[in-house]
Amino acid sequence: MKQMPTPSDAPGVSSNIDRRSTVADAHDRVSKTLRLGALALVLALAACGGPGSPTLTVDVIGSGSGSIVSSPAGIDCGPTCRAAFPSGQTVTLEAQPASGSVFTGWSGCSAASGDTCTLTMTGSRTVTASFTELGSIGGTIVFPGDVVGPTPTLFRDTVEVDTPPLRAAAGEAEIVPGQVIVRFAPGVMRAATTLQAAGVSLALERSAAGGAFSVYRAAGITQAQTHDLVAVVAARPDVDAAFPNWILRTFKEPDDPFYAYQWHYPAINLPLAWNTEDGTTNDVVVAVLDTGVIEHPDLEPSLLPGYDFIDGDDDPNDPGGAGAFHGTHVAGTVAAATDNAAGVAGVSWGASVLPVRVLDGDGVGTTLSILDGIAWAAGLPTSDAGVATNPNPADVINLSLGGTLLGGCPVAFDAFFADVVELGIAIVAAAGNANVNAADTFPAHCSNVVAVGATGPEGTRAPYSNFGTTIDVMAPGGDISRTLTRGIQAFPAGVLSTTGAVEGGSLVATYAFYQGTSMAAPHAAGVMALMLSADPTLTPAQLVSRLGATAVPLSASACGRPSGAECGAGLIDAAAVLALDSGDPPPPPPPPPPSEPAAVPTYVVAFYCIAVGVDPCGDVDLDRSGESVVPTTSNEVPYTVAGLEPGTYLAVAWQDLNRNVVVDEGEPIGIHPNLISVGLGQSRTGITIVMTPWEPFGTSHTTVGGRTPERVASALQRWANER
């Protein structure tokens, strides 16, 4: 704290001044100040009318908030204030609503116009100003099941794939037998034509790298003997370094043009794994119990005859709809035709896909259809005696489906799954997309089912993925709220696989980015197929044990939970688990993602509707529309658009995945199916907006209030341009 100056050091004061005279001066100064203050107070009262002048009282009421200012000055307050003005004074009041409120009127004012009130002070007056809170729209944005990303035009054309990197062969690297590369010590001017080491004579073959190295060869020795010889040569005093001539190869990467965008495969070390096993050594059948599959050219070589437990026939066709060709996407991850210079790659290049339709086009099915589908896939009889037994029993069953079932897995279901596993069939299931504990997610929480959680492009738990000790392993499920880049091309960090689209009334085979634990599960099922191709004798228990033993654990931070154990054993590593089978040493960890992912927000716009003729929303007023930006943290996220004046609104949500401020084909758009009437101060809740990929002139969005999806997209584009 600063000290007050003493008389000896105070500015302008001498230390020898008599204290009594100083006190007297101070008394005079205070008296003068009081006289001036009194004069100022009198003048101020006179300006406001002085004592006895009429008093103006203003009360501020209503659900909203605001303030009142006057001219001449005197009132600037709320909710209640008073001031005196001279008799006969004309006073103008102005209502100023606070943010989120609107001024709704005066009471007690004979000359009111809009937000102003003019009155003459002929006596004391009281007026009331009303403010009302503006309305709001709130609810939930829903990404049904697993979220779909865009299908840019890019993915209908050929994409140049970068030259794959080189690596040493898997296991102990291969070398050229008998060949030793030598760098001589400084001062050794020329290489000898022969070298002697451990009783072996090495002849100079040639120099290499501009003379920096010399290449010697010893005849008739093995790779192991060459390693021993290198160690002896390296110990010579005239040698700076010696090493074998390692044999390097490219990673076994497929020539599928869109493989370059499947970041999720290097994330689990698949390129290195494929050098050990690509799935073509032994036949493996993976049953995909889902919405069915379409006749996709990138799937047809892998498909076996399946069954449809929804329609009760032997045509498990994927009808699309709200399910967005979910089963087709899952099947492509397991075993899309690979290294065929077309489309995408699958985890296993040689596995067969057994399509079993147990979900309808909206991705909904019953427990009975799913249990029947599992039994049929396993080669067991079903509850329908008219269904022929499956001639191609599965080795792995993938269940990218589930629901909430409290109280744990029912004992009877657990026993049923145990019977299937006893047949030598592994069961893999998605852990769920609600960002909650998976302990109540059926069938993932059953003890004989492998529960798979999802990771995003950074190798951390995806924001929507369920968690908990029920989780066995994690696998890439994508996160389309983020983007990755390849060169100058930005693309969503979802899982890229086969799918379908309706264009001009016709079904078209295409590819798209999805996200979800439904996308993670087929990665695990596909790696199991690779393991079984390498060693068909592996049991389901061994498959799970080895996957877990070689997984890369997630820290508590990476799991987003108090303990990394809530993400199971961690992120699966295909190369490591196959090296475990082959006895090769562990491979290096998976590489980092292509680039730092960037968060992509979801925009919610409440468009203020303008009636045109009979169309209640023939146009929109952007100035009176409201917006909100919400993070995409799960498959269902809440939103609120506040500050809406009374009127009719159209609620729309949009993700600008590539952040180019353009509403692109394939980007998620949701349109609430009904126009929303908002009254003054009214909060409309429970407004659900379902997101689906934007398809110009497609069928995925319903016409709302006379506005076609194309007109909605046009309004969104206008809003984005002016935002």
N, C-alpha and C positions, 0 to 999 in steps of 0.2 A: 504494500500500500504506500502511495506517495505521502510524504510529510508536508504539512502546511509550512510556508516559509516563516521564519522568526523575524522579529523586527530588524535584526542585524543583517539578514540576507534577503529581505523582501524587496522587490524592485521598487525603486523610487522612494524608499523610506530610510531615513538615517537612524542609526542606532542610538543617537543622543537626543532624539526628540522626546519631549515629556509625554509620558503615557496618558496623562489626563487630557492633553490637547488632542491626542489621537482618538480617544473615546468620544470627545465632544464632536469632532468632525464626523465620525461615523454616525452619531445620533442625528446630525443635520442631514446626512445623505439619506438615511432611512425615512425621515419625516418627509423629505422632498419626494421620495419614491411613492410613499403612501398617498400624497396629495395628487400626484400624476395618475396613479392607479384609480383613484376615486373619480377623477375627471374622465378617464377612459371608460369606466363603467357607466357613468351617466350618459356619455355620448352613445355607447352601445345600446343602452336601454331606449334612448331616444330613437335610434334607428329602427328598433323593433317595436316601437310604439310606446315604450315607456310604461311605467306603472299605470294600471287602469285601462290600458289599450285592449281591444278585442283579442281574444286568444283563438288561434287555429289549432285544432287537434286532428291528427291523422292516425287512424288505426289501420294496420296491415293485417289481413286475414287470409285464410285459405290454406290448401295443402302445399302450395308452392311457397317460394320465398322471393323477396325483392326489397328494394328501397325506394324512398320518395325524396326528391330534391325540389327546392322551391326557387322561384325568382320573383322578387329579390330574395337573397340568401336568408336563411333563418331555419329552414327545415332540411335536414339531411340525415335521416335516421330511419329506423324501423325496429321492431314492429309498431311501436306507438311513440309518438313524439308531439311536443307542443311548442308553439312560439307565438309571441305577441307581435302584432303588426299595427301600424297607425290606423285609426278609423278612416275609412274611405280608400285604403290602399288596395290596389288590384294585385292579387297574388296568383301566379301560375305554378301549378304542381305538375311534376313529371314522374310517372311510374317507370322504374327500371327493373325488369325481372332479372333474377339470378339465372345462372346457367341451369338448364333442365326445367325451368319454370316459364310460364306465360302469364302476362297480365290479362285479367278477365273482366275488369270493369271498376267503375267508381260508384259509390253510393253516397248521397248527400251533396252531390255536386250538380248545380243547375246548368252549368255550361261545360259539359265533358265532351271531348273529342279524342277517341282513341286512347292513348296513354297519357293525355294531358287533361288537367282540370283547371279552369279559370274561375275565380270568384272574387267578389269585392267585400272587404271586411267592414260590414255595417254593424257587425256585432260578433260575438264569439261563435265560432262554427266548428262542427265536427264532420269530417268526411271519412269514408272507408275505402281503402284500395284492396282489391282482391287479386291474389296470385294463386295459380293452380299449377301443380306439378304436371309436366308433360307426360304423355303415355310412353309405354315401352312394350317391346315384344321380346319374349324369352322362351327358351326351350332347349332342345338337344340337336346337335348335328350328329348324324349316324352314318358311319361307314359300314354298310351291311357285310357281316361276316369278315371278309378280308378286303382291304382297300385296293382298288384298282388304279393304276397310274396311266399315263397317256400312252397312246400308240402313235408316235409321230410318223409322218410320211417316211422318214428315214428308215424305219424298220420294214418298209416294203421294197426297199432297193438294196443293192449290194453295198456292203460297207467294207472298206479296206481294213484288214487286220494287221496290226503291227507284227514285225518279225519277232517270234518268241525268243525269250532269253535262253542263254546256254546254261547248262549245269553239269556237274559231274554225275556219272551214272549212280543209280540208287545203291545203297549199301556201301561196301568198300569200293572206292572208285576203281574202274578198270584202267589199266595202263598198257602201254606197248611193251611186251616182254623183251628184256635185254637192253632196252634203250634208256640211256641216262643223259640228262641235260645238265651241263656243268657251267658255272660261272667262276672263272679263275680269280684268285686274289689279286689285288692291285700290285703292279710291278711285274706280274707274269706276262711277258710281252706276247708270247704266242703259245698256242695250245700244242701239246705233244701229239704226235700221230698215234701213239698208243699210251694207255694208262694201265697200271697194274694195281689191283685192289683185291685183297683176300684171295690171292692166287689165281685171279681171273684177269684175263687180258681183254681190255676194251679198245676197239679200233675207232679212230676218229672218222665219222661219216661226213660231217659238214659243220659249218658255222650257221648260226641262226640269229635273227633279229639284228641284222647289221653288224654282226661280229660280237654282240654282247654275250652270246652264249655259244658253247660248243657241244655238239651232239655226238655221243659215243655209243657203240653197241657191243654187247657181249653175246656171242652166239650160243644158242642151245640152252637158255635158262628160262625158268618159269616166272610168272608174275611175282610170286612170293620171294623167289631168289633175287629178283630184280630189286625189290624193296630192301632186302638185306644188303645188296651190293651198293645201293644208293647211300646207305648209312655209312658204309666204309669209305666210299669216295668223298663224301662230305667231310670226313675227318682228316683228310690229307691237308698238310700245311699250305699247299699251293692252291687250294680250292676254297673259294669264298662260300659257295653254295652248290648243292647238287640235289636234283629231284627227278622223279620219273616223268615220263611223257604221258600224262593223264589223258584218257579218252573222254572227250566232252560231247554231249548230245543236247539237242534242244529238248525242252520239256515236251512231253507228249500232249500237245495242245491241238484241239480239233480245228478243222478249217471252216466250221460253220460261221457265216459272216457276222452274226449277232453275238457270238461268243465273247467278243471284246467288251460287251456291255454286261456280261454276267459276272460282275465283281464278286458275287456270292460263292463262286466256285474256288477261286484262289483263296478266299477267306477261310476255307477249310482244307487247304493244301491239296486240292484235287489234281492240279496239273502234275504235281510230283507223284501223287498216288497212281495216276494213270500209267506211269512208266512201269509200275509194279503189276497193276491189274486194271484193265479197262472194262471188265465185265463180260468179256467174250470167251473166257476159258471154259467155263461150265454154264449150263443153262440155269437161270434163276427166274422164278415167277414172282412178281410183286403185284398183289391185288390192290387196286385203288377203289375204295368204297366211297362214292361221292355222288356228284350230279350226273355222272356219265361222261362220255367223250364224244367229240364230233369227228367227222372224217377229215382229219388234218393230215396233210402230206408229211409233216414232221413227226407224226405219231403212228401212221398206218404200218410201217415196218415192224413196230414193236407190239402191236395189239394182238391179243388172243380173243377168241369168242367169249363174250361176257353174258351178263343177265341184268334185266331191269326189274327190280322189286317194287317199283312205283307203278308202272303200267302192266306188270306181270307178263312180260314177253322177253325174247332173247335179243332185243335190240336196245342196248344201254346208251341210247343217243342223248347227248347233253343238249337240252332245249334252250339254254341261255336264260333270259329273264333276269330277275333281280340277282340270281346267283352268278351272273356274269361269266358263264362257262368255267366255273370254279374247278370242276373235275378235270376238264381239259388242261387247265393250267397245272394242276397237281401232277397229272400223268406226265406232262412234258418235263417237269423237273426230275422225276424218277428216271425216265428213259426215253427222252426224245431221240429221234434218229440223229446220230452224232458222226462227225467227220464225213458228212455227205455234201459239203459245200452249200448247205441251205439252212436257213433259219437259225435255231439255237442248238445248244448241246444239252444232253441229259447227264445226270450224275453217273449212271451206268450206261455204257455204250451197247451192251448186249442183253440186258434184262428184258424179259417179256412183261408187258402190262396186261393184267386181267381186269377189265373195267366192270365194276359192279355198281349199278345205279341204285342208291338207297335214299337219295335226296331229290326233291322235286326241283323245278327250275328256279325257285326262289331260295334254294338251299335249305329246305326244311324236310325232315323225315321223322319217322317214329322209331321208338326203341325196337319194336318188332321187326321193322324192315331192316334195321341195322343188324340185329342179331341174326336174322335169316341170311343177310348178305355175308356175314362173317362165316356162318356155317357153310353156306354154298361155296365160298372162296376156299375154305379149308377142305372141301371134298366131302363134307358131311351132308346128311339129308336135312331138308328144311321143313318148316311147318306146313308148307304147301306140297302135298304129295304129287301134284302135277308137274313140279319142277324137276327136270332131269339133273342128276348128279353132275357136278363139275368135273370134266375129264382132266383138267389141268390145275390141280391143287396148288395153292400159293405157298411160297417159302416165307414171304413177308407180307403182312397185311397193313396197309396204310389207312388210317382213319383221320382225315383232316376235317374233323367235325366234333361236336360235343355240346354239352349243355350243363346247367347247374343241377346238381343232385345232392341235396344236403344229407349229412349223416354218414358220409363215406360210401364206398362202393358196396352195393347190396351183396350179401354172401353168395346168393345164387348166381349173380353175374360173374363174380370173382371165380367161382367154381367153373363156370362155362368157359371163361377165358383161360383158366388153367388147363382145361381139357384140350383146348385148341393148341396151347403152347406145348402140351405133351406130345402132340403130333409132329413137333419139330418146326412149328410156324411161329415166327416172331410177330408181335402186334405192336405197332407204333401209332401214337395218337397225338394230336395237337393239344397243347396245354391250355389254350384259351386266350382271348384277346381283351380281357376286361381290366387288366392291370390290378388283379386281386390274387389272393392266395388260391392256388389251384387245388386245394384240398377238397373242394366241392365240385370240381369239374369232371363230369362223366364223359367218356370212359377213361380219361387220362389218369384219374385218381385210383384206378383199380390196380391191384398189386402185380398183376401179370401183364400189364400194359406199359410200354416205354413212353413216358411223358416227355414231350419235346417242347421247350420254350424257344423264344425267338430272340435273335440278336440283330442289331442294325449294322450299318456299314463301318462303324468304329469298333465292332466286336463287343459292344456293351449291350446289356439287355434292352430290347426295343421298348419304347414307352408304353405300348399297349400290352406287352406280353405278361401273362400270369407268372407267378413265382411261387416259391415255397419248397418245402422239403419233399413234396410230391414230384418235383421236377427231377428227371433222370439226367438229361443232357440238354444242351442248347445247340441250335443250328441257325443259319441265316434265315430270317423271315422278312428282312427289309424294313425300311422306314421311309415312306414316300413323302413325309414332311421335310425330307432333306434331299439335296441334289448332289450328284457327282459330276465330274467333267472328264471328258476324254478329248484331248485337243481343245477345240473351241466348242465342242458339242456338250451341252448340259443335259443330263437325264436324271430322272428320279431314282433314288436309292432303294428301289423295290426289287423284287425277284422277277427276272425276265423269263417268260416261258410262253408256251403255246396257248392260244385262246381263239375265240371266234368273235365276229362282229356282223351285224346286219347292216348291209349297205344296199340302198335301193330295193329293199324287199328281199334280197338274197343273202344267204349265209356265206361269209368270207372267212377263210382260215387266216389268222394273223397272229401277232405276238403282243404281249403287254406286260407292264410292271404291276405286280400285286404285292401286298404286304400282309403279314399275319402269321400266327403260329401254324396255320394251314399250309403255309409255304415252307416253314421250317421242317415240319414232319417229313415230307418227301425227301429232303436232303439226307436225313438220318436213315430213312428206308432205303434210299439209293446207295448209301455207303454200306449198309448191311448187305445189299445185293452184290457189291464189289467183294466184300469179305467172303460171301458164300461162293462166288465165282472162283475165288482163289482157293477156298477150302470148303467143299460142300458138306464136310462132316461136322462143321461147327453147329452147336446147339443154340437155341434162343438165349439161354443163360450165358453162354460164352460170348455171343454177339454183344449183349448188353454190358457184360463185364469188361470186355476189351474196349468197347467204345468209351466207357467211363474211365478206364485206366489210362487211356492215351489222350483224353480230352484236355484242353487248356483251361485250367480253373479261372473263374472270374472272381476278381476281388469284390469286397463289399461295395466299393465305389462303382465298379463296372456293372455289378448286379443291381445297383440302386437300392440296396437293402442293407439292414444291419450286418448281415453275414453273406459272404459269397456262396455259402452252401445253399442258399435259397435259389440259386441258379444251377442246382445239381452238380454234376462232376465238371461242368464247364462246356466250352465250345468244342464240338467234335473236330478231330484232325484225321482226315482220310489217309494221308500218307503215313502218319504215325501208327495207325491201327493196322494198316497193311504191312508195314515194316515189322510189327509185332508178330504177325502171322508168318512172315517169310524169314524171320530171324535176322533181318538187316538192322543196322544201327538206326536209332531214331533220326528222322529227317529234321531239317531246320523248321522253325515255327512258320505259320502262314505269313505271307507278306502283308503289309499295311494296305488299306483301301486305296483306290486310285487317286483320290484327292480328299481334302478336308470337306466333309459334308456340311452343307449350310441349311439352316432351318427354313422351312417354308410355312408361312402362316395361312390360316383359313380366313377369308373375308366373309362376313355376313352383311348383306345390304337389305334394308327395309325400304323398298321403292315406294314413294308416295304416288298413288295412282291418280290419273286424270281421266275422267270419263270422256269417251269420244263416241257419240251416238249411243248405241245400245251396249257398247263395250265399256264395262266399268273401269277397265284399266287399259284404255286405248293408247295412253302415253304415260310417261312418268315425269315428275318434277324432281330433278336431282337436288335442287336447293333445299327442298323440304324432305328429302329422304335422309335416312340415318344409316349408320354403319357401325360395325364392331369388328375387331381383329382378335381372333382367338387362337391359342396354340393347339396343335394337334398332338395330344398326349395319350389318347387311347382311341378305341373305335367308337366311343360315344363321348362327346365333349359338350358341356353346357355353354350357352351363349346368352347375351342380353344386348339388345339395341335400345338405348334409352333416348330421351329427349325428342319424342315423336309428338307432333301436334295432331289434333283430331283429324281423322281421315281414313281412307282405305289404303292398305299396303299389300305389296307382294314381297314375300320373304325369299331371298335367294342366297345361297352360299357358293363360294368358288375358291379353289386353290390354284394360284398361278405358279405351277410347279417349276417352270424354267425362269420365272421372274422377268419375263419380257413384256409385261403389261399388255398381253394379247390373250384373248380367250381362245386357246388352241384346242384342236380336236384331241380327245382323250383326257383332258384335264378334268378333275372331279368338279361337277356342278350339282347342286341340289336346289330344287324348287318346291316350296311347300304347296301341296295340292289345292289349297283354298286361299282366296283373298282374305285379308285380316282387317277387320274394322277396329280401330283404336279410338276410344273416346278420351276426352280431356281427363287427365289424371288416371287413366285406366292402364293397368299392367296386364297384357295378354300373355299368359304362360302356357306351357305345354305345346309350343309350336315346334314340331319335329321336322327337320329338314334331312332328307336322305340323299347322300351323295352317290352319284354314279358317273362313269366316264362320259364326257360330252361327245355326242355323236351328231354332227350337223345333219338335219333331216332324217335322224334316226328315230328309234322307237323307245328309247330308254327314258324319255322325259314326257310327262303328261302335259297336255295343253291346260293352262290355268287362266281362268277369267278371260277367255277369248284370246289369250296371248300364246302363240306357238313357242316352242323351245328356241327357235331361231330368233324371235323377237326379244325373248328374255336375254339371250346371249348378246344381242345387239345393245340392249339397255346396259348390260354389264360392261360392255366395251366402252360405251359412252361414259359411264361412271368411272371406269379405270383411267380413261384419258383425262378426265377433269380432276381426278383425285389429287 
